[in-house]
Amino acid sequence: MTRVAILGAAGYTGLELIKILLRHPEVEITALADRLEGQPHVATIHPSLIGRLDLRLETLTPAELAARAECVFCCLPHGVSATIVPQLLDAGVKVIDLSADYRLSDPETYAAWYNQKHPDPGRLGKVAYGLPELFREQIRGSSLVANPGCFPTSAILALAPLLKAGLIEPRGIIVDSKTGVSGAGRSPKLTTHYPECNESVSAYNIGRHRHTPEMDQILSKVAGEPVEVIFSPHLIPMDRGILTTTYSVPRREVTEDELFQTVRSFYANEPFVRVVPHLPATKDSLGTNFCDITVRTVRGRIVTISCIDNLIKGASGAAVQNFNIVYDYPETVALL
């Protein structure tokens, strides 16, 4: 049995973590932390948890978290997480970090895209990137895992087999993604206010989205050469889910059958990637830790389509999958 705490438990990812971990036979949730006035009971913040978990959301120091838990799921914003994580690690606690703070390898890249200096630059480039399908052995036994971003998960899983096999050009890859409103988090914002986003589709952060360097970095590792993507995210008036379509140029003539064979072979032993013949939809993976992928050839281009639940495979489900690997539990526990 592993005692765990969730830091930043009031948000959507915190709720999903709680729901998944409550059905994990090897986990005891011992602390929930957030900076909310009055230390409210978790059921007042997440009413779906009434009668399921008797804990309050407390303001806890790293030392207090370490006294109660062996592992902390850190759901804090970027820039904040990296001020807390070093103290947790020094106290002997393992951390699954759901922020962007430890995903990138270079402090200068982080500063350029996140408009601030990294609080813990010495660890960058030394932290396991929490995409098990590509980095399972690095994750195993790690004291700190950097959970991937939701958009990068959908794009990287779709493109990695093709880049690894040398089937597509590494430059000029277009990644077009549609996401539900929950991807923006629970804090109120004008762009996610119901009258603003309902019955409307909008692009945002074109050329400036912070997941771009994460995609470039991980796909470059897979390809063994520099990869550069053009990333275009769009907000869709639905609660959750991501549909990502990628467009790339083949390096040689290739058939759809060969593409399917390549992707299926790459993910043959992966429990949470489903290579499907049809065009997947976000409802196919809703509420699951699956990523559904298909591939097509269209007018001399290779098109992939992938779907995930942004709050599960794109965040909390992936975090529990990484937790299972770190602690050598069966990888699918609580996720199937």
TORVEX-146364 format. One record per residue (C-alpha): residue number from 1; residue in one letter; z, x, y. Coordinates in pm, whole numbers, plus 50000, padded with zeros to 5 digits. Layout:
# TORVEX-146364
{site NUM; A; {Z; X; Y}}
...
END
This chain:
# TORVEX-146364
{site 1; M; {50000; 50000; 50000}}
{site 2; T; {49900; 50137; 50342}}
{site 3; R; {50077; 50028; 50658}}
{site 4; V; {49829; 49968; 50942}}
{site 5; A; {49843; 49881; 51310}}
{site 6; I; {49576; 49742; 51542}}
{site 7; L; {49568; 49873; 51896}}
{site 8; G; {49382; 49633; 52124}}
{site 9; A; {49445; 49335; 51899}}
{site 10; A; {49372; 49062; 52155}}
{site 11; G; {48993; 49104; 52146}}
{site 12; Y; {48725; 48974; 51913}}
{site 13; T; {48717; 49290; 51702}}
{site 14; G; {49096; 49277; 51675}}
{site 15; L; {49080; 48923; 51542}}
{site 16; E; {48811; 49010; 51288}}
{site 17; L; {49012; 49312; 51172}}
{site 18; I; {49319; 49097; 51121}}
{site 19; K; {49126; 48838; 50919}}
{site 20; I; {48969; 49103; 50695}}
{site 21; L; {49288; 49304; 50648}}
{site 22; L; {49491; 48994; 50559}}
{site 23; R; {49287; 48966; 50241}}
{site 24; H; {49310; 49339; 50161}}
{site 25; P; {49547; 49383; 49864}}
{site 26; E; {49640; 49738; 49961}}
{site 27; V; {49720; 49677; 50330}}
{site 28; E; {50025; 49563; 50520}}
{site 29; I; {49970; 49489; 50890}}
{site 30; T; {50289; 49618; 51050}}
{site 31; A; {50210; 49620; 51423}}
{site 32; L; {49976; 49466; 51677}}
{site 33; A; {49952; 49628; 52018}}
{site 34; D; {49800; 49519; 52348}}
{site 35; R; {49899; 49517; 52712}}
{site 36; L; {49969; 49146; 52752}}
{site 37; E; {50252; 49007; 52959}}
{site 38; G; {50543; 48865; 52761}}
{site 39; Q; {50446; 49009; 52422}}
{site 40; P; {50292; 48682; 52298}}
{site 41; H; {50280; 48583; 51933}}
{site 42; V; {49944; 48662; 51779}}
{site 43; A; {49885; 48294; 51701}}
{site 44; T; {49897; 48206; 52070}}
{site 45; I; {49615; 48452; 52138}}
{site 46; H; {49422; 48380; 51818}}
{site 47; P; {49508; 48022; 51711}}
{site 48; S; {49311; 48059; 51387}}
{site 49; L; {49596; 48284; 51268}}
{site 50; I; {49865; 48015; 51286}}
{site 51; G; {50079; 48046; 50974}}
{site 52; R; {49893; 48354; 50853}}
{site 53; L; {50061; 48644; 51036}}
{site 54; D; {50402; 48653; 51204}}
{site 55; L; {50368; 48935; 51457}}
{site 56; R; {50373; 48968; 51834}}
{site 57; L; {50132; 49167; 52047}}
{site 58; E; {50356; 49442; 52180}}
{site 59; T; {50316; 49724; 52427}}
{site 60; L; {50373; 50023; 52199}}
{site 61; T; {50362; 50397; 52261}}
{site 62; P; {50176; 50627; 52021}}
{site 63; A; {50514; 50740; 51885}}
{site 64; E; {50620; 50380; 51820}}
{site 65; L; {50288; 50307; 51647}}
{site 66; A; {50329; 50619; 51433}}
{site 67; A; {50677; 50505; 51327}}
{site 68; R; {50538; 50177; 51195}}
{site 69; A; {50194; 50264; 51059}}
{site 70; E; {50006; 50527; 50863}}
{site 71; C; {49668; 50423; 51003}}
{site 72; V; {49573; 50276; 51341}}
{site 73; F; {49257; 50081; 51414}}
{site 74; C; {49193; 50161; 51779}}
{site 75; C; {49001; 49885; 51962}}
{site 76; L; {49043; 50019; 52315}}
{site 77; P; {48768; 50064; 52576}}
{site 78; H; {48582; 50394; 52606}}
{site 79; G; {48766; 50646; 52817}}
{site 80; V; {49101; 50489; 52728}}
{site 81; S; {49086; 50542; 52354}}
{site 82; A; {49051; 50920; 52382}}
{site 83; T; {49372; 50941; 52586}}
{site 84; I; {49569; 50778; 52302}}
{site 85; V; {49399; 50906; 51986}}
{site 86; P; {49512; 51272; 52021}}
{site 87; Q; {49876; 51160; 52037}}
{site 88; L; {49835; 50945; 51726}}
{site 89; L; {49673; 51231; 51537}}
{site 90; D; {49949; 51471; 51644}}
{site 91; A; {50201; 51224; 51505}}
{site 92; G; {50029; 51236; 51166}}
{site 93; V; {49856; 50897; 51191}}
{site 94; K; {49499; 50846; 51075}}
{site 95; V; {49271; 50665; 51319}}
{site 96; I; {48962; 50449; 51288}}
{site 97; D; {48833; 50444; 51646}}
{site 98; L; {48609; 50150; 51739}}
{site 99; S; {48536; 50280; 52090}}
{site 100; A; {48247; 50507; 52187}}
{site 101; D; {48473; 50802; 52266}}
{site 102; Y; {48412; 51013; 51957}}
{site 103; R; {48058; 50913; 51859}}
{site 104; L; {47870; 51167; 52070}}
{site 105; S; {47880; 51540; 51998}}
{site 106; D; {47833; 51679; 52349}}
{site 107; P; {48081; 51630; 52640}}
{site 108; E; {47801; 51660; 52896}}
{site 109; T; {47600; 51385; 52730}}
{site 110; Y; {47910; 51168; 52723}}
{site 111; A; {47975; 51231; 53093}}
{site 112; A; {47613; 51156; 53185}}
{site 113; W; {47604; 50821; 53006}}
{site 114; Y; {47965; 50705; 53055}}
{site 115; N; {48008; 50833; 53412}}
{site 116; Q; {48332; 51017; 53344}}
{site 117; K; {48459; 51337; 53189}}
{site 118; H; {48569; 51309; 52829}}
{site 119; P; {48951; 51306; 52794}}
{site 120; D; {48943; 51499; 52463}}
{site 121; P; {48624; 51712; 52468}}
{site 122; G; {48740; 51966; 52211}}
{site 123; R; {48706; 51715; 51927}}
{site 124; L; {48351; 51609; 52004}}
{site 125; G; {48107; 51716; 51736}}
{site 126; K; {48389; 51751; 51482}}
{site 127; V; {48456; 51383; 51410}}
{site 128; A; {48307; 51195; 51115}}
{site 129; Y; {48054; 50935; 51228}}
{site 130; G; {48151; 50616; 51050}}
{site 131; L; {47822; 50504; 50899}}
{site 132; P; {47897; 50533; 50526}}
{site 133; E; {47535; 50492; 50420}}
{site 134; L; {47461; 50829; 50583}}
{site 135; F; {47793; 51013; 50616}}
{site 136; R; {48018; 50895; 50333}}
{site 137; E; {48133; 51243; 50228}}
{site 138; Q; {48229; 51341; 50584}}
{site 139; I; {48428; 51018; 50619}}
{site 140; R; {48620; 51064; 50294}}
{site 141; G; {48971; 51190; 50370}}
{site 142; S; {48910; 51223; 50747}}
{site 143; S; {49200; 51180; 50986}}
{site 144; L; {48970; 51039; 51258}}
{site 145; V; {48654; 50834; 51210}}
{site 146; A; {48425; 50730; 51495}}
{site 147; N; {48307; 50378; 51416}}
{site 148; P; {47941; 50332; 51514}}
{site 149; G; {47815; 50104; 51787}}
{site 150; C; {47673; 49768; 51681}}
{site 151; F; {47320; 49826; 51814}}
{site 152; P; {47300; 50179; 51665}}
{site 153; T; {47410; 50045; 51326}}
{site 154; S; {47122; 49797; 51315}}
{site 155; A; {46863; 50048; 51439}}
{site 156; I; {46977; 50358; 51250}}
{site 157; L; {46996; 50182; 50914}}
{site 158; A; {46643; 50048; 50959}}
{site 159; L; {46487; 50377; 51073}}
{site 160; A; {46680; 50641; 50875}}
{site 161; P; {46485; 50609; 50545}}
{site 162; L; {46150; 50637; 50724}}
{site 163; L; {46254; 50938; 50931}}
{site 164; K; {46418; 51111; 50635}}
{site 165; A; {46094; 51073; 50437}}
{site 166; G; {45886; 51201; 50729}}
{site 167; L; {45682; 50880; 50740}}
{site 168; I; {45706; 50810; 51115}}
{site 169; E; {45671; 51005; 51436}}
{site 170; P; {46010; 51092; 51586}}
{site 171; R; {45908; 51026; 51948}}
{site 172; G; {45822; 50698; 52117}}
{site 173; I; {46013; 50477; 51873}}
{site 174; I; {46078; 50139; 52032}}
{site 175; V; {46404; 49963; 51946}}
{site 176; D; {46416; 49601; 52065}}
{site 177; S; {46745; 49422; 52000}}
{site 178; K; {46880; 49072; 52055}}
{site 179; T; {47257; 49019; 52053}}
{site 180; G; {47502; 48734; 52069}}
{site 181; V; {47741; 48700; 52362}}
{site 182; S; {48047; 48821; 52168}}
{site 183; G; {47898; 49172; 52187}}
{site 184; A; {48011; 49182; 52550}}
{site 185; G; {48376; 49142; 52449}}
{site 186; R; {48635; 48877; 52527}}
{site 187; S; {48707; 48967; 52890}}
{site 188; P; {48535; 48723; 53130}}
{site 189; K; {48219; 48848; 53302}}
{site 190; L; {47967; 48668; 53522}}
{site 191; T; {47673; 48749; 53293}}
{site 192; T; {47851; 48597; 52990}}
{site 193; H; {47988; 48296; 53179}}
{site 194; Y; {47858; 47985; 52997}}
{site 195; P; {47641; 47845; 53281}}
{site 196; E; {47486; 48190; 53332}}
{site 197; C; {47389; 48274; 52973}}
{site 198; N; {47342; 47934; 52806}}
{site 199; E; {46977; 47835; 52755}}
{site 200; S; {46867; 48174; 52885}}
{site 201; V; {46749; 48503; 52734}}
{site 202; S; {46782; 48816; 52943}}
{site 203; A; {46721; 49187; 52908}}
{site 204; Y; {46986; 49424; 53039}}
{site 205; N; {47055; 49796; 53089}}
{site 206; I; {46693; 49888; 53015}}
{site 207; G; {46675; 50267; 53003}}
{site 208; R; {47046; 50293; 53074}}
{site 209; H; {47222; 50144; 52771}}
{site 210; R; {47494; 50377; 52644}}
{site 211; H; {47397; 50331; 52279}}
{site 212; T; {47070; 50516; 52341}}
{site 213; P; {47206; 50872; 52306}}
{site 214; E; {47401; 50764; 51997}}
{site 215; M; {47080; 50648; 51830}}
{site 216; D; {46896; 50966; 51933}}
{site 217; Q; {47176; 51191; 51805}}
{site 218; I; {47222; 51033; 51463}}
{site 219; L; {46854; 50977; 51393}}
{site 220; S; {46784; 51340; 51490}}
{site 221; K; {47039; 51452; 51231}}
{site 222; V; {46870; 51238; 50968}}
{site 223; A; {46519; 51352; 51057}}
{site 224; G; {46604; 51722; 51097}}
{site 225; E; {46417; 51724; 51428}}
{site 226; P; {46462; 51566; 51773}}
{site 227; V; {46423; 51188; 51774}}
{site 228; E; {46382; 50985; 52090}}
{site 229; V; {46401; 50606; 52110}}
{site 230; I; {46320; 50357; 52384}}
{site 231; F; {46596; 50098; 52362}}
{site 232; S; {46566; 49746; 52506}}
{site 233; P; {46867; 49517; 52451}}
{site 234; H; {46860; 49142; 52520}}
{site 235; L; {47135; 48883; 52548}}
{site 236; I; {47079; 48566; 52342}}
{site 237; P; {47280; 48243; 52393}}
{site 238; M; {47456; 48251; 52056}}
{site 239; D; {47807; 48359; 51960}}
{site 240; R; {47734; 48651; 51732}}
{site 241; G; {47470; 48848; 51545}}
{site 242; I; {47213; 49118; 51618}}
{site 243; L; {46845; 49115; 51532}}
{site 244; T; {46674; 49450; 51588}}
{site 245; T; {46299; 49508; 51568}}
{site 246; T; {46169; 49866; 51575}}
{site 247; Y; {45813; 49985; 51630}}
{site 248; S; {45701; 50332; 51526}}
{site 249; V; {45383; 50531; 51462}}
{site 250; P; {45316; 50648; 51104}}
{site 251; R; {45250; 51017; 51048}}
{site 252; R; {44993; 50934; 50781}}
{site 253; E; {44834; 50631; 50626}}
{site 254; V; {45098; 50434; 50442}}
{site 255; T; {45114; 50097; 50267}}
{site 256; E; {45381; 49832; 50288}}
{site 257; D; {45455; 49883; 49920}}
{site 258; E; {45528; 50251; 49981}}
{site 259; L; {45749; 50165; 50278}}
{site 260; F; {45949; 49914; 50075}}
{site 261; Q; {45983; 50161; 49791}}
{site 262; T; {46109; 50427; 50032}}
{site 263; V; {46369; 50200; 50193}}
{site 264; R; {46483; 50045; 49864}}
{site 265; S; {46522; 50386; 49704}}
{site 266; F; {46721; 50515; 50003}}
{site 267; Y; {46969; 50225; 49979}}
{site 268; A; {46962; 50172; 49603}}
{site 269; N; {47336; 50236; 49562}}
{site 270; E; {47457; 50095; 49894}}
{site 271; P; {47669; 49780; 49856}}
{site 272; F; {47616; 49653; 50211}}
{site 273; V; {47245; 49708; 50276}}
{site 274; R; {47005; 49445; 50146}}
{site 275; V; {46634; 49529; 50157}}
{site 276; V; {46464; 49190; 50163}}
{site 277; P; {46099; 49081; 50134}}
{site 278; H; {46130; 48800; 50390}}
{site 279; L; {46189; 48818; 50765}}
{site 280; P; {46570; 48812; 50793}}
{site 281; A; {46760; 48600; 51044}}
{site 282; T; {47101; 48656; 51201}}
{site 283; K; {47251; 48364; 51008}}
{site 284; D; {47169; 48543; 50682}}
{site 285; S; {47434; 48808; 50755}}
{site 286; L; {47667; 48595; 50968}}
{site 287; G; {48032; 48658; 50880}}
{site 288; T; {47944; 48936; 50635}}
{site 289; N; {47936; 49314; 50624}}
{site 290; F; {47570; 49316; 50516}}
{site 291; C; {47275; 49465; 50697}}
{site 292; D; {46949; 49296; 50598}}
{site 293; I; {46631; 49502; 50643}}
{site 294; T; {46262; 49440; 50596}}
{site 295; V; {45950; 49638; 50690}}
{site 296; R; {45588; 49560; 50777}}
{site 297; T; {45268; 49739; 50877}}
{site 298; V; {45097; 49585; 51180}}
{site 299; R; {44780; 49724; 51340}}
{site 300; G; {44853; 50083; 51258}}
{site 301; R; {45224; 50061; 51344}}
{site 302; I; {45535; 50033; 51126}}
{site 303; V; {45765; 49746; 51216}}
{site 304; T; {46118; 49708; 51080}}
{site 305; I; {46350; 49413; 51128}}
{site 306; S; {46723; 49435; 51065}}
{site 307; C; {47007; 49186; 51108}}
{site 308; I; {47382; 49231; 51119}}
{site 309; D; {47689; 49042; 51235}}
{site 310; N; {47784; 49246; 51542}}
{site 311; L; {48157; 49181; 51491}}
{site 312; I; {48159; 49266; 51118}}
{site 313; K; {47904; 49530; 51010}}
{site 314; G; {47872; 49616; 51379}}
{site 315; A; {48245; 49667; 51429}}
{site 316; S; {48544; 49545; 51226}}
{site 317; G; {48383; 49525; 50882}}
{site 318; A; {48247; 49876; 50918}}
{site 319; A; {48592; 49990; 51028}}
{site 320; V; {48750; 49851; 50711}}
{site 321; Q; {48469; 49999; 50502}}
{site 322; N; {48552; 50337; 50658}}
{site 323; F; {48924; 50279; 50602}}
{site 324; N; {48858; 50213; 50233}}
{site 325; I; {48665; 50539; 50203}}
{site 326; V; {48930; 50741; 50389}}
{site 327; Y; {49205; 50611; 50159}}
{site 328; D; {48993; 50617; 49843}}
{site 329; Y; {49011; 50243; 49789}}
{site 330; P; {48707; 50070; 49640}}
{site 331; E; {48465; 50051; 49930}}
{site 332; T; {48400; 49679; 49904}}
{site 333; V; {48765; 49567; 49896}}
{site 334; A; {48823; 49275; 50139}}
{site 335; L; {48456; 49284; 50240}}
{site 336; L; {48288; 49093; 49957}}
END
